[in-house]
Amino acid sequence: MSDFQANVPIYLQVMEGLKMKIMSGTLQPGDKIASVREFALELGVNPNTVQRAFIELEREGFIRTERAVGRYVADNQKLIDDCKKQQVKQEVHQFVERMKMLGMSKTDIIKYLDEEE
C-alpha cells in the first residue's frame, strides 16, 4: 500500500487499502489493527494521515476502538458484504464500459470470460 497515487488524498488510499483487506478476509472481524504509529511507519506516512483514515473507517463502521486496548475490525458482516457487492458492481461496470469501447458485445465478453475458467 505504499505506492500512493498523487491525485488521491493519502488518507483515502489508506482507507481503501484497509477496506480491501477487510472485504477480502485478510483482516477478519475482531482482528486487532496496528497502532497509528506502527501503521504510519509501515506505510511511510504521517501519523495524522493514518489517524484521519482510522477515524473515517470507524465512522463508516469498519473498525471499532476499545479505549486503552486498541482498534479492531468491527463485527459488521452486513456492512462488509454490502461494501464488497458495491465494489464488485463498480469494477464490473468499468470493465464492461472498457470492453464496449473496444467494440465488444455482451456475448463476446461472456465468451472470453468462459475461456478464462
N, C-alpha and C positions, 0 to 999 in steps of 0.2 A: 504493500500500500504506500510505499514511499515515493513512487513516481507520480507526482501530482500534476494535474492539468493546470496550466496558467490561467485559463479563463473561467475556472470554477473555484469559489472560495474553498480553502483547505478544510475548514470545519465540516463543510457539506460532503467533501470527499471522504473524510474520516467517518462521518455518519454512515455514508453509503457502504463503505467497506465493512463496518461492523454489522450493518443490516444484512449484507450478503452472507457474512459468516453465520449469522443467526438463522437466516432463511435456508441456508444450505445444510444446517445441522452441525457445522463445525463448532459453533457455540450453542449449547443446549440450555433450556430453561433451568435456572438455578446455578449455572456456571458462574464463578467469580471472574470479574473483569479486572485487568491490571489497573493499578492506580493511575491517576492523571500523570504523575511524574514519570512512572515507568513507561506508560504508553507513549508519552511525548518523546522520551529518549529513544524508544524503539523506532518511532516514525521519523525522528529528527525534526520535530516541530515544536513550537512554543507551547508550554503547558496551558496557557489561556485558550489556545485553539482547541485542545483536547477537552478542556473543561466546558467550553461552549458546545462542543459536539455531544458530550455526555448529558448536559442539561437538556438539550433538544431531544435526545433519544429517550430520556426519562419522561419528558413532557409528552412524547408520542406514545409512550407505554412499552418501549422495547427493553428498557433496563429499569432497575429499581435500586435505591440506595438504602442501606441499613446503617444508621449512624454508628460511627466508631468501628464498623466492621468492614464496609466496602460496598462496591457496586456489583450487582448480579444481573444476569439475563432474566428478564421478567417471565413469569409463568403465564403467558398470554398467547396460547396456541392459535386462537382465532385471529388475533392481530397478525401473527406471523404468517398464517395461511392466506389471509386476505392480502397482505403485502406481497407475498410470493405470487399469488394469482394476478395481481395488478402488474407486477414486474414482467411476468410471462406474457401477458396480453400486450404490453408495451413493446417487448422485444419482438414478438411475432408480427405485430403491426409494422414495425420498422423494417423487418426482414421482407415482408410481403411488398411493401412500398418500393424497396430497392429492387426486388425481382421484377415488379411491374415496369420499373424504369428500364430494365433490360429486355422488356418485351415478353416476359414470361407470363403464361396464363396460370390460373389456379391448378389446372390439370397438370401442366408442366412442372410446377412447384411440387405437387404431391408425388409425381413420378420420380423426381430427383430425391425427395425425402425418403421414398420407399427404397431407393437404391442404397441409401446410407445405412440401412439396418443390417 
